[in-house]
Amino acid sequence: MKEFDYIIIGGGCAGLSLAYELEIYDKLKDKTLAIIEPRDEYKRDKTWSFWKVFPHNFEDCVKKSWNTFSVNTPNETKYIECKSTPYQTIDSGIFYQKILTKLKLNKNIQFFKNINEIDKSNSIIFNSVSNFENNQHDLWQHFCGVEIETEKDFFDDELLNLMDFACDQRNRVHFFYTLPFDKKNALVETTWISELNNQNLKDYDEQIDNYLSKHLNIRNCKVNFREIGSIPLFRPNKLKKTNEILIGSAGGMTRLSTGYTFLNIQEHSKYIRDNIENIKNVDLFKIKTKYDFLDKIFLNVLKKNSPEMGKIFYKIFDSSPETAINFLSNKSNFSQDLEIILKMPKWKFLKAII
Ligand SMILES: Cc1cc2nc3c(=O)[nH]c(=O)nc-3n(C[C@H](O)[C@H](O)[C@H](O)COP(=O)(O)OP(=O)(O)OC[C@H]3O[C@@H](n4cnc5c(N)ncnc54)[C@H](O)[C@@H]3O)c2cc1C
């Protein structure tokens, strides 16, 4: 069986981002790479969004970029400018095509459907296949979104709605997320933070229909794309395995309070590329411990105070836009952390720590 210097298990966001990063920085000129990916064809399956707090390799896959977003509870709306760190959305279909086209040019890179097709005994393995156990008390962000097309111009495509809490909460945390790509096309997503097994929250299509017709007043529209997913808001069991480096969601790249993962994956890929020659001996790349610490407290508060979380999320944006965005994108300094902490209801947070 054939041997490779490197093996990437899972050719999804993290696996392909890493392969691309290694390829464009010439790390695969004299090294071989096998990518293990079971899917038969790549097509658009996800929409990845984030504040662009640092440059990344996929500017040409950006479907839309916004300089303003809004957040609202049933009683209040806030409009927030983010010109210096625009909110960007990447189309996964374009992302996959761009990377696959580039990787195909290098004969040192081969794709396989199953790890058993190759000899992995002497390879360095990067594994993005999740090993999350679904404990009934763990929190997940789960969601369903549809990209709709209206008959007439409807959306203000300069403004995305990050969180709209003016919806049925069912004693959990629920908001709608709307990304208007142009005046007629938008992704409208119903998003929950809760345990994953709660079937009472999974009437996603009905929730979206209601929101479109009763809240947005859209009666006629075409659905062009649907995405459904869930992001674990807890760490996988083991971040380190013998002879294996975990990457992507499996490698702890998700920010626990928000589910944002895409840019962390890009940062992890850069770290691996910088250290590839000595990767077995360097420290494991992690999201800073302070964020895990603060996020776990935040999620404890969330578990006990679900109906009030809309107001608490809203309070994060009482800080300056730069502070809120840096904090949510793991780029905040100490004084920005403090600014956010001081906005939070102190008693609830103290109770969550004790
Ligand atoms: C629908 C959706 C939308 C999201 N939106 C955002 C967002 O807006 N912003 C953000 O920051 N994050 C977002 N996330 C979170 C995160 O960015 C994505 O989940 C991202 O795809 C994680 O990358 P990954 O490589 O870890 O996992 P994946 O992209 O899921 O890749 C894993 C790959 O492993 C393959 N695989 C599965 N089993 C095996 C096996 N046994 N052997 C080999 N390969 C296998 C799969 O086919 C897949 O290609 C979203 C997640 C989902 C599900």
The ligand as an SDF file (V2000), in Angstrom:
LIG
                    3D

 53 58  0  0  0  0  0  0  0  0999 V2000
  -24.4130   24.4320    7.9860 C   0  0  0  0  0  0  0  0  0  0  0  0
  -23.2610   25.0250    8.7540 C   0  0  0  0  0  0  0  0  0  0  0  0
  -23.0160   26.4010    8.6660 C   0  0  0  0  0  0  0  0  0  0  0  0
  -21.9470   26.9620    9.3790 C   0  0  0  0  0  0  0  0  0  0  0  0
  -21.7450   28.3180    9.2990 N   0  0  0  0  0  0  0  0  0  0  0  0
  -20.6760   28.8630    9.9160 C   0  0  0  0  0  0  0  0  0  0  0  0
  -20.4210   30.2610    9.8100 C   0  0  0  0  0  0  0  0  0  0  0  0
  -21.2200   31.0040    9.2420 O   0  0  0  0  0  0  0  0  0  0  0  0
  -19.2790   30.7580   10.3700 N   0  0  0  0  0  0  0  0  0  0  0  0
  -18.3860   29.9570   11.0350 C   0  0  0  0  0  0  0  0  0  0  0  0
  -17.3530   30.4610   11.4920 O   0  0  0  0  0  0  0  0  0  0  0  0
  -18.6390   28.6360   11.1990 N   0  0  0  0  0  0  0  0  0  0  0  0
  -19.7540   28.0840   10.6580 C   0  0  0  0  0  0  0  0  0  0  0  0
  -19.9960   26.7280   10.8040 N   0  0  0  0  0  0  0  0  0  0  0  0
  -19.0870   25.9440   11.6630 C   0  0  0  0  0  0  0  0  0  0  0  0
  -17.8220   25.4420   10.9220 C   0  0  0  0  0  0  0  0  0  0  0  0
  -17.1650   26.5060   10.2980 O   0  0  0  0  0  0  0  0  0  0  0  0
  -18.1550   24.3910    9.9020 C   0  0  0  0  0  0  0  0  0  0  0  0
  -18.7640   23.3040   10.5150 O   0  0  0  0  0  0  0  0  0  0  0  0
  -16.9130   23.8870    9.1500 C   0  0  0  0  0  0  0  0  0  0  0  0
  -17.3580   23.1870    8.0390 O   0  0  0  0  0  0  0  0  0  0  0  0
  -16.0520   23.0040   10.0380 C   0  0  0  0  0  0  0  0  0  0  0  0
  -15.0280   22.4650    9.2610 O   0  0  0  0  0  0  0  0  0  0  0  0
  -14.4870   20.9760    9.4820 P   0  0  0  0  0  0  0  0  0  0  0  0
  -13.4710   20.7410    8.4670 O   0  0  0  0  0  0  0  0  0  0  0  0
  -14.1660   20.8110   10.9130 O   0  0  0  0  0  0  0  0  0  0  0  0
  -15.7510   20.0480    9.2140 O   0  0  0  0  0  0  0  0  0  0  0  0
  -16.4080   19.7420    7.7860 P   0  0  0  0  0  0  0  0  0  0  0  0
  -16.3600   20.9280    6.9180 O   0  0  0  0  0  0  0  0  0  0  0  0
  -17.7410   19.1600    8.1070 O   0  0  0  0  0  0  0  0  0  0  0  0
  -15.4620   18.6540    7.1620 O   0  0  0  0  0  0  0  0  0  0  0  0
  -15.3830   17.3330    7.6400 C   0  0  0  0  0  0  0  0  0  0  0  0
  -15.1970   16.4470    6.4120 C   0  0  0  0  0  0  0  0  0  0  0  0
  -14.9700   15.1020    6.8560 O   0  0  0  0  0  0  0  0  0  0  0  0
  -15.6140   14.2310    5.9370 C   0  0  0  0  0  0  0  0  0  0  0  0
  -15.8000   12.9470    6.6130 N   0  0  0  0  0  0  0  0  0  0  0  0
  -16.8390   12.5180    7.3640 C   0  0  0  0  0  0  0  0  0  0  0  0
  -16.6100   11.2680    7.8240 N   0  0  0  0  0  0  0  0  0  0  0  0
  -15.4010   10.8980    7.3630 C   0  0  0  0  0  0  0  0  0  0  0  0
  -14.6070    9.7370    7.5140 C   0  0  0  0  0  0  0  0  0  0  0  0
  -15.0170    8.6940    8.2480 N   0  0  0  0  0  0  0  0  0  0  0  0
  -13.3940    9.6900    6.9000 N   0  0  0  0  0  0  0  0  0  0  0  0
  -12.9570   10.7470    6.1910 C   0  0  0  0  0  0  0  0  0  0  0  0
  -13.6770   11.8910    6.0160 N   0  0  0  0  0  0  0  0  0  0  0  0
  -14.8820   11.9700    6.6040 C   0  0  0  0  0  0  0  0  0  0  0  0
  -16.8980   14.9490    5.5930 C   0  0  0  0  0  0  0  0  0  0  0  0
  -17.4520   14.4760    4.3790 O   0  0  0  0  0  0  0  0  0  0  0  0
  -16.4020   16.3990    5.4950 C   0  0  0  0  0  0  0  0  0  0  0  0
  -16.0260   16.7310    4.1860 O   0  0  0  0  0  0  0  0  0  0  0  0
  -21.1030   26.1410   10.1610 C   0  0  0  0  0  0  0  0  0  0  0  0
  -21.3850   24.7900   10.2800 C   0  0  0  0  0  0  0  0  0  0  0  0
  -22.4520   24.2350    9.5980 C   0  0  0  0  0  0  0  0  0  0  0  0
  -22.7330   22.7620    9.7810 C   0  0  0  0  0  0  0  0  0  0  0  0
  1  2  1  0
  2  3  1  0
  2 52  2  0
  3  4  2  0
  4  5  1  0
  4 50  1  0
  5  6  2  0
  6  7  1  0
  6 13  1  0
  7  8  2  0
  7  9  1  0
  9 10  1  0
 10 11  2  0
 10 12  1  0
 12 13  2  0
 13 14  1  0
 14 15  1  0
 14 50  1  0
 15 16  1  0
 16 17  1  0
 16 18  1  0
 18 19  1  0
 18 20  1  0
 20 21  1  0
 20 22  1  0
 22 23  1  0
 23 24  1  0
 24 25  2  0
 24 26  1  0
 24 27  1  0
 27 28  1  0
 28 29  2  0
 28 30  1  0
 28 31  1  0
 31 32  1  0
 32 33  1  0
 33 34  1  0
 33 48  1  0
 34 35  1  0
 35 36  1  0
 35 46  1  0
 36 37  1  0
 36 45  1  0
 37 38  2  0
 38 39  1  0
 39 40  1  0
 39 45  2  0
 40 41  1  0
 40 42  2  0
 42 43  1  0
 43 44  2  0
 44 45  1  0
 46 47  1  0
 46 48  1  0
 48 49  1  0
 50 51  2  0
 51 52  1  0
 52 53  1  0
M  END
$$$$
